[in-house]
Amino acid sequence: MLSRTTDHLFWMARYMERAENTARMLDINLKALLLPQTLE
């Protein structure tokens, strides 16, 4: 039972890390889209 709980905690942490990385990428892209664009 301890092994199963540990396994679930490990995968939950992995998914949270992936979600955090995705949120960071979305935030960076949103900020880049909101920057003023220069016409060249």
CHARMM-style PDB file with segment names, atoms N, HN, CA, C and O in Angstrom:
ATOM      1  N   MET     1       0.832  -1.203   0.000  1.00  0.00      PROA
ATOM      2  CA  MET     1       0.000   0.000   0.000  1.00  0.00      PROA
ATOM      3  C   MET     1       0.871   1.260   0.000  1.00  0.00      PROA
ATOM      4  O   MET     1       0.564   2.233  -0.689  1.00  0.00      PROA
ATOM      5  N   LEU     2       1.943   1.234   0.766  1.00  0.00      PROA
ATOM      6  HN  LEU     2       2.193   0.444   1.325  1.00  0.00      PROA
ATOM      7  CA  LEU     2       2.843   2.392   0.808  1.00  0.00      PROA
ATOM      8  C   LEU     2       3.455   2.638  -0.565  1.00  0.00      PROA
ATOM      9  O   LEU     2       3.613   3.780  -0.995  1.00  0.00      PROA
ATOM     10  N   SER     3       3.795   1.552  -1.243  1.00  0.00      PROA
ATOM     11  HN  SER     3       3.667   0.624  -0.894  1.00  0.00      PROA
ATOM     12  CA  SER     3       4.387   1.683  -2.566  1.00  0.00      PROA
ATOM     13  C   SER     3       3.404   2.322  -3.548  1.00  0.00      PROA
ATOM     14  O   SER     3       3.793   3.155  -4.367  1.00  0.00      PROA
ATOM     15  N   ARG     4       2.135   1.931  -3.463  1.00  0.00      PROA
ATOM     16  HN  ARG     4       1.819   1.255  -2.798  1.00  0.00      PROA
ATOM     17  CA  ARG     4       1.124   2.489  -4.364  1.00  0.00      PROA
ATOM     18  C   ARG     4       0.919   3.976  -4.092  1.00  0.00      PROA
ATOM     19  O   ARG     4       0.796   4.770  -5.025  1.00  0.00      PROA
ATOM     20  N   THR     5       0.884   4.355  -2.807  1.00  0.00      PROA
ATOM     21  HN  THR     5       0.984   3.710  -2.049  1.00  0.00      PROA
ATOM     22  CA  THR     5       0.730   5.768  -2.445  1.00  0.00      PROA
ATOM     23  C   THR     5       1.925   6.578  -2.930  1.00  0.00      PROA
ATOM     24  O   THR     5       1.765   7.680  -3.456  1.00  0.00      PROA
ATOM     25  N   THR     6       3.104   6.035  -2.754  1.00  0.00      PROA
ATOM     26  HN  THR     6       3.234   5.140  -2.327  1.00  0.00      PROA
ATOM     27  CA  THR     6       4.320   6.709  -3.225  1.00  0.00      PROA
ATOM     28  C   THR     6       4.287   6.870  -4.735  1.00  0.00      PROA
ATOM     29  O   THR     6       4.662   7.920  -5.257  1.00  0.00      PROA
ATOM     30  N   ASP     7       3.851   5.860  -5.425  1.00  0.00      PROA
ATOM     31  HN  ASP     7       3.547   5.007  -5.001  1.00  0.00      PROA
ATOM     32  CA  ASP     7       3.757   5.926  -6.886  1.00  0.00      PROA
ATOM     33  C   ASP     7       2.780   7.012  -7.319  1.00  0.00      PROA
ATOM     34  O   ASP     7       3.069   7.780  -8.237  1.00  0.00      PROA
ATOM     35  N   HSD     8       1.634   7.079  -6.666  1.00  0.00      PROA
ATOM     36  HN  HSD     8       1.399   6.455  -5.920  1.00  0.00      PROA
ATOM     37  CA  HSD     8       0.645   8.101  -7.008  1.00  0.00      PROA
ATOM     38  C   HSD     8       1.180   9.507  -6.722  1.00  0.00      PROA
ATOM     39  O   HSD     8       0.954  10.433  -7.501  1.00  0.00      PROA
ATOM     40  N   LEU     9       1.881   9.656  -5.615  1.00  0.00      PROA
ATOM     41  HN  LEU     9       2.064   8.904  -4.982  1.00  0.00      PROA
ATOM     42  CA  LEU     9       2.463  10.967  -5.291  1.00  0.00      PROA
ATOM     43  C   LEU     9       3.516  11.371  -6.310  1.00  0.00      PROA
ATOM     44  O   LEU     9       3.604  12.538  -6.694  1.00  0.00      PROA
ATOM     45  N   PHE    10       4.310  10.408  -6.744  1.00  0.00      PROA
ATOM     46  HN  PHE    10       4.239   9.461  -6.432  1.00  0.00      PROA
ATOM     47  CA  PHE    10       5.336  10.688  -7.746  1.00  0.00      PROA
ATOM     48  C   PHE    10       4.701  11.192  -9.038  1.00  0.00      PROA
ATOM     49  O   PHE    10       5.128  12.203  -9.596  1.00  0.00      PROA
ATOM     50  N   TRP    11       3.674  10.477  -9.513  1.00  0.00      PROA
ATOM     51  HN  TRP    11       3.327   9.656  -9.060  1.00  0.00      PROA
ATOM     52  CA  TRP    11       3.055  10.877 -10.778  1.00  0.00      PROA
ATOM     53  C   TRP    11       2.284  12.187 -10.640  1.00  0.00      PROA
ATOM     54  O   TRP    11       2.237  12.979 -11.581  1.00  0.00      PROA
ATOM     55  N   MET    12       1.683  12.420  -9.484  1.00  0.00      PROA
ATOM     56  HN  MET    12       1.721  11.776  -8.719  1.00  0.00      PROA
ATOM     57  CA  MET    12       0.995  13.689  -9.272  1.00  0.00      PROA
ATOM     58  C   MET    12       1.992  14.844  -9.350  1.00  0.00      PROA
ATOM     59  O   MET    12       1.703  15.881  -9.947  1.00  0.00      PROA
ATOM     60  N   ALA    13       3.163  14.659  -8.745  1.00  0.00      PROA
ATOM     61  HN  ALA    13       3.397  13.816  -8.260  1.00  0.00      PROA
ATOM     62  CA  ALA    13       4.190  15.698  -8.798  1.00  0.00      PROA
ATOM     63  C   ALA    13       4.667  15.916 -10.228  1.00  0.00      PROA
ATOM     64  O   ALA    13       4.906  17.052 -10.635  1.00  0.00      PROA
ATOM     65  N   ARG    14       4.807  14.826 -10.999  1.00  0.00      PROA
ATOM     66  HN  ARG    14       4.613  13.903 -10.668  1.00  0.00      PROA
ATOM     67  CA  ARG    14       5.228  14.963 -12.397  1.00  0.00      PROA
ATOM     68  C   ARG    14       4.209  15.762 -13.202  1.00  0.00      PROA
ATOM     69  O   ARG    14       4.578  16.644 -13.978  1.00  0.00      PROA
ATOM     70  N   TYR    15       2.924  15.450 -13.016  1.00  0.00      PROA
ATOM     71  HN  TYR    15       2.624  14.734 -12.385  1.00  0.00      PROA
ATOM     72  CA  TYR    15       1.881  16.165 -13.759  1.00  0.00      PROA
ATOM     73  C   TYR    15       1.810  17.626 -13.336  1.00  0.00      PROA
ATOM     74  O   TYR    15       1.564  18.498 -14.170  1.00  0.00      PROA
ATOM     75  N   MET    16       2.022  17.904 -12.064  1.00  0.00      PROA
ATOM     76  HN  MET    16       2.222  17.196 -11.387  1.00  0.00      PROA
ATOM     77  CA  MET    16       2.027  19.290 -11.606  1.00  0.00      PROA
ATOM     78  C   MET    16       3.200  20.049 -12.218  1.00  0.00      PROA
ATOM     79  O   MET    16       3.059  21.214 -12.588  1.00  0.00      PROA
ATOM     80  N   GLU    17       4.345  19.401 -12.325  1.00  0.00      PROA
ATOM     81  HN  GLU    17       4.459  18.454 -12.024  1.00  0.00      PROA
ATOM     82  CA  GLU    17       5.512  20.042 -12.933  1.00  0.00      PROA
ATOM     83  C   GLU    17       5.248  20.344 -14.403  1.00  0.00      PROA
ATOM     84  O   GLU    17       5.594  21.418 -14.893  1.00  0.00      PROA
ATOM     85  N   ARG    18       4.638  19.398 -15.101  1.00  0.00      PROA
ATOM     86  HN  ARG    18       4.357  18.525 -14.703  1.00  0.00      PROA
ATOM     87  CA  ARG    18       4.308  19.624 -16.507  1.00  0.00      PROA
ATOM     88  C   ARG    18       3.306  20.760 -16.658  1.00  0.00      PROA
ATOM     89  O   ARG    18       3.440  21.585 -17.562  1.00  0.00      PROA
ATOM     90  N   ALA    19       2.307  20.812 -15.789  1.00  0.00      PROA
ATOM     91  HN  ALA    19       2.198  20.142 -15.055  1.00  0.00      PROA
ATOM     92  CA  ALA    19       1.309  21.881 -15.844  1.00  0.00      PROA
ATOM     93  C   ALA    19       1.963  23.239 -15.590  1.00  0.00      PROA
ATOM     94  O   ALA    19       1.622  24.229 -16.238  1.00  0.00      PROA
ATOM     95  N   GLU    20       2.898  23.281 -14.650  1.00  0.00      PROA
ATOM     96  HN  GLU    20       3.175  22.477 -14.124  1.00  0.00      PROA
ATOM     97  CA  GLU    20       3.595  24.532 -14.353  1.00  0.00      PROA
ATOM     98  C   GLU    20       4.420  24.987 -15.562  1.00  0.00      PROA
ATOM     99  O   GLU    20       4.415  26.170 -15.904  1.00  0.00      PROA
ATOM    100  N   ASN    21       5.121  24.063 -16.203  1.00  0.00      PROA
ATOM    101  HN  ASN    21       5.125  23.103 -15.925  1.00  0.00      PROA
ATOM    102  CA  ASN    21       5.913  24.416 -17.377  1.00  0.00      PROA
ATOM    103  C   ASN    21       5.029  24.907 -18.518  1.00  0.00      PROA
ATOM    104  O   ASN    21       5.378  25.864 -19.209  1.00  0.00      PROA
ATOM    105  N   THR    22       3.893  24.259 -18.715  1.00  0.00      PROA
ATOM    106  HN  THR    22       3.610  23.481 -18.153  1.00  0.00      PROA
ATOM    107  CA  THR    22       2.958  24.693 -19.762  1.00  0.00      PROA
ATOM    108  C   THR    22       2.428  26.086 -19.460  1.00  0.00      PROA
ATOM    109  O   THR    22       2.327  26.923 -20.357  1.00  0.00      PROA
ATOM    110  N   ALA    23       2.089  26.339 -18.197  1.00  0.00      PROA
ATOM    111  HN  ALA    23       2.171  25.659 -17.468  1.00  0.00      PROA
ATOM    112  CA  ALA    23       1.596  27.661 -17.811  1.00  0.00      PROA
ATOM    113  C   ALA    23       2.662  28.730 -18.029  1.00  0.00      PROA
ATOM    114  O   ALA    23       2.344  29.843 -18.445  1.00  0.00      PROA
ATOM    115  N   ARG    24       3.915  28.406 -17.754  1.00  0.00      PROA
ATOM    116  HN  ARG    24       4.173  27.501 -17.416  1.00  0.00      PROA
ATOM    117  CA  ARG    24       4.997  29.375 -17.983  1.00  0.00      PROA
ATOM    118  C   ARG    24       5.150  29.693 -19.467  1.00  0.00      PROA
ATOM    119  O   ARG    24       5.327  30.851 -19.846  1.00  0.00      PROA
ATOM    120  N   MET    25       5.080  28.656 -20.307  1.00  0.00      PROA
ATOM    121  HN  MET    25       4.935  27.716 -20.000  1.00  0.00      PROA
ATOM    122  CA  MET    25       5.201  28.891 -21.751  1.00  0.00      PROA
ATOM    123  C   MET    25       4.040  29.736 -22.270  1.00  0.00      PROA
ATOM    124  O   MET    25       4.237  30.628 -23.095  1.00  0.00      PROA
ATOM    125  N   LEU    26       2.840  29.455 -21.790  1.00  0.00      PROA
ATOM    126  HN  LEU    26       2.679  28.730 -21.120  1.00  0.00      PROA
ATOM    127  CA  LEU    26       1.685  30.252 -22.203  1.00  0.00      PROA
ATOM    128  C   LEU    26       1.837  31.703 -21.747  1.00  0.00      PROA
ATOM    129  O   LEU    26       1.507  32.625 -22.494  1.00  0.00      PROA
ATOM    130  N   ASP    27       2.332  31.909 -20.537  1.00  0.00      PROA
ATOM    131  HN  ASP    27       2.600  31.160 -19.930  1.00  0.00      PROA
ATOM    132  CA  ASP    27       2.525  33.258 -20.018  1.00  0.00      PROA
ATOM    133  C   ASP    27       3.544  34.025 -20.855  1.00  0.00      PROA
ATOM    134  O   ASP    27       3.332  35.194 -21.174  1.00  0.00      PROA
ATOM    135  N   ILE    28       4.640  33.376 -21.207  1.00  0.00      PROA
ATOM    136  HN  ILE    28       4.813  32.426 -20.948  1.00  0.00      PROA
ATOM    137  CA  ILE    28       5.669  34.029 -22.022  1.00  0.00      PROA
ATOM    138  C   ILE    28       5.112  34.391 -23.402  1.00  0.00      PROA
ATOM    139  O   ILE    28       5.352  35.488 -23.906  1.00  0.00      PROA
ATOM    140  N   ASN    29       4.370  33.464 -24.005  1.00  0.00      PROA
ATOM    141  HN  ASN    29       4.175  32.573 -23.595  1.00  0.00      PROA
ATOM    142  CA  ASN    29       3.801  33.746 -25.325  1.00  0.00      PROA
ATOM    143  C   ASN    29       2.775  34.859 -25.271  1.00  0.00      PROA
ATOM    144  O   ASN    29       2.712  35.682 -26.184  1.00  0.00      PROA
ATOM    145  N   LEU    30       1.970  34.903 -24.219  1.00  0.00      PROA
ATOM    146  HN  LEU    30       2.022  34.235 -23.477  1.00  0.00      PROA
ATOM    147  CA  LEU    30       0.986  35.977 -24.082  1.00  0.00      PROA
ATOM    148  C   LEU    30       1.687  37.320 -23.943  1.00  0.00      PROA
ATOM    149  O   LEU    30       1.294  38.297 -24.579  1.00  0.00      PROA
ATOM    150  N   LYS    31       2.729  37.371 -23.108  1.00  0.00      PROA
ATOM    151  HN  LYS    31       3.049  36.577 -22.591  1.00  0.00      PROA
ATOM    152  CA  LYS    31       3.466  38.625 -22.942  1.00  0.00      PROA
ATOM    153  C   LYS    31       4.121  39.058 -24.244  1.00  0.00      PROA
ATOM    154  O   LYS    31       4.163  40.250 -24.548  1.00  0.00      PROA
ATOM    155  N   ALA    32       4.634  38.104 -25.017  1.00  0.00      PROA
ATOM    156  HN  ALA    32       4.600  37.135 -24.770  1.00  0.00      PROA
ATOM    157  CA  ALA    32       5.246  38.433 -26.296  1.00  0.00      PROA
ATOM    158  C   ALA    32       4.213  38.974 -27.270  1.00  0.00      PROA
ATOM    159  O   ALA    32       4.506  39.890 -28.038  1.00  0.00      PROA
ATOM    160  N   LEU    33       3.012  38.420 -27.247  1.00  0.00      PROA
ATOM    161  HN  LEU    33       2.774  37.676 -26.623  1.00  0.00      PROA
ATOM    162  CA  LEU    33       1.945  38.911 -28.140  1.00  0.00      PROA
ATOM    163  C   LEU    33       1.500  40.316 -27.779  1.00  0.00      PROA
ATOM    164  O   LEU    33       1.067  41.072 -28.649  1.00  0.00      PROA
ATOM    165  N   LEU    34       1.602  40.674 -26.503  1.00  0.00      PROA
ATOM    166  HN  LEU    34       1.954  40.060 -25.797  1.00  0.00      PROA
ATOM    167  CA  LEU    34       1.140  41.985 -26.061  1.00  0.00      PROA
ATOM    168  C   LEU    34       2.199  43.074 -26.246  1.00  0.00      PROA
ATOM    169  O   LEU    34       1.901  44.253 -26.051  1.00  0.00      PROA
ATOM    170  N   LEU    35       3.414  42.708 -26.613  1.00  0.00      PROA
ATOM    171  HN  LEU    35       3.656  41.751 -26.771  1.00  0.00      PROA
ATOM    172  CA  LEU    35       4.439  43.716 -26.850  1.00  0.00      PROA
ATOM    173  C   LEU    35       4.089  44.516 -28.115  1.00  0.00      PROA
ATOM    174  O   LEU    35       3.502  43.980 -29.054  1.00  0.00      PROA
ATOM    175  N   PRO    36       4.455  45.794 -28.125  1.00  0.00      PROA
ATOM    176  CA  PRO    36       4.198  46.578 -29.332  1.00  0.00      PROA
ATOM    177  C   PRO    36       4.972  46.012 -30.526  1.00  0.00      PROA
ATOM    178  O   PRO    36       6.136  45.632 -30.402  1.00  0.00      PROA
ATOM    179  N   GLN    37       4.323  45.963 -31.650  1.00  0.00      PROA
ATOM    180  HN  GLN    37       3.377  46.271 -31.750  1.00  0.00      PROA
ATOM    181  CA  GLN    37       4.939  45.440 -32.866  1.00  0.00      PROA
ATOM    182  C   GLN    37       5.482  46.587 -33.702  1.00  0.00      PROA
ATOM    183  O   GLN    37       4.833  47.627 -33.820  1.00  0.00      PROA
ATOM    184  N   THR    38       6.650  46.417 -34.278  1.00  0.00      PROA
ATOM    185  HN  THR    38       7.178  45.572 -34.183  1.00  0.00      PROA
ATOM    186  CA  THR    38       7.202  47.413 -35.192  1.00  0.00      PROA
ATOM    187  C   THR    38       6.948  46.972 -36.614  1.00  0.00      PROA
ATOM    188  O   THR    38       7.048  45.787 -36.931  1.00  0.00      PROA
ATOM    189  N   LEU    39       6.623  47.913 -37.465  1.00  0.00      PROA
ATOM    190  HN  LEU    39       6.542  48.876 -37.207  1.00  0.00      PROA
ATOM    191  CA  LEU    39       6.381  47.608 -38.877  1.00  0.00      PROA
ATOM    192  C   LEU    39       7.640  47.907 -39.652  1.00  0.00      PROA
ATOM    193  O   LEU    39       8.102  49.047 -39.700  1.00  0.00      PROA
ATOM    194  N   GLU    40       8.190  46.880 -40.255  1.00  0.00      PROA
ATOM    195  HN  GLU    40       7.816  45.954 -40.216  1.00  0.00      PROA
ATOM    196  CA  GLU    40       9.417  47.068 -41.058  1.00  0.00      PROA
ATOM    197  C   GLU    40       9.199  46.511 -42.429  1.00  0.00      PROA
ATOM    198  OT1 GLU    40      10.100  46.564 -43.267  1.00  0.00      PROA
TER     199      GLU     40
END
